[in-house]
Amino acid sequence: MDASSSSWSSLNSGVVLSLIAVLWTVVWQNLQHLQLQQTLGRHVSRHARRLAAIVDPYLSVTVAEYDGGRMRRSDAFDEIKAYLGATVVCAGSTNGGGGGVRHLRAESGSGKDNNTDKLVLSMADREEVADDFEGARVWWSAYSKPAPRSDGFPWWGAAAQEDRRFYRLFFLDRHRDLVLNAYLPHVRRKGREAMVRNRQRKLFTNLSGGSWSHVAFEHPKTFDTLAMDPAKKRDVIADLDTFRDGKEYHARVGKAWKRGYLLYGPPGTGKSAMVAAMANHLGYDVYDIELTSVHSNTDLRRLFIETTSKSIIVIEDIDCSLDLTGARNKDKKKKAESEEDAKNNKDKKKKDAAGTTSKVTLSGLLNFIDGLWSSCGGERIIVFTTNHVEKLDPALIRRGRMDKHIEMSYCCFESFKFLAKMYLGVDSHELFDAVRELLQEADMTPADVAENLTMKRVDDDVQSCLEGLVKELRAAKEKKAESKAKEQDEQDEEDQ
């Protein structure tokens, strides 16, 4: 009897323990579904924030130098930097505490007054400055921190190794609405105004590491000094002005605020000078892209994203930069290569041998011009230049990509009169008729004409310069006739 009672008790105990284990498992699973740990954590955090607000009543807003990692420089950061430099840091105690800044950063700037000696000041790291706005006092601090290593992340490239800079704004909780809704928009507006006043236009180029480097853009060429057919010049200027004022139009029709220009013509006809004149007319920066230094389509996309608005993006000699010509039917009767093409191919082979070949493709370049990424930012002009427009793939230069095609041709009589007025100060001369006749039969670039009109010696005068030009034009005429005769002889031999 005792043995059976003991066995029954053991069995009951086992059943009870099993039932408890099952119930605990069910309860625990439901507790997990209720997420008690997270719920308790939220309550604790909420009370901790309330306690922190009592101890520290200040809020903060942080503005980083780059948006989206390092893909794009933050406009807000630049505007705050300009505002602090112009309104607070340099104003000293006028705005309530600027005099406390002891260490400043200095950068070159010229602005509307073209004062090349001017310096643009901003706060150095670990500095703090106060500012007053409608009875509220706020504090700005500047700091930076090292960027994470970019090993294995070629998208970031060398630029990722630079320190990341930040501005942090501190203000009392009771001023939250005033700061967020009124003060910060005020800072951005004033910052943009300061940027216009202090703007130093720049000429950028891409380094082999895939980042931009720049110098001050100081090219003197303007449309007033550009030798070009007056009617064509007026047409280009009108087109540029329409583009600059076309923000609302582009938004209304659903187009990215950009425009493509194709400049084509023989060497020395002023294609690079045209780019400089366009930049000076609009007041834009210039980004000169060397495609052979761009390793991939990804690098090209990153470079494009890093360009700013109000800029001209230039790819010179697009037919020689990369093999972007696509599949075309070639005329078997043409000679293999001109001397210039042979030289370009030789240079390209040297680059290939040195291991600097680029993997940029035609499709990648087309996406750069008018794909989805082309809408990142606005007010950009893209310029291609080429000596041989017939070599370019039609898809690259069609309307919508290269919207305006401008032929930069040999010097015409109107361009000559412009150059004679500019270099010699004369509107007419007895040799003008001879020059007019020769320009119709000889090929001479505006650069060569200008060189002949330049007074190089003390005894040079208008007569001697024009006589020298006539002599050179006659030589160019004979050379052109000989070249045509030679081509005709070769053609006759092929036909036989």
Order of alpha helices (4+ residues) and beta strands (2+ residues): alpha-alpha-beta-beta-beta-alpha-beta-beta-beta-beta-beta-alpha-beta-beta-alpha-alpha-beta-alpha-beta-alpha-beta-alpha-alpha-alpha-beta-alpha-beta-alpha-alpha-alpha-alpha
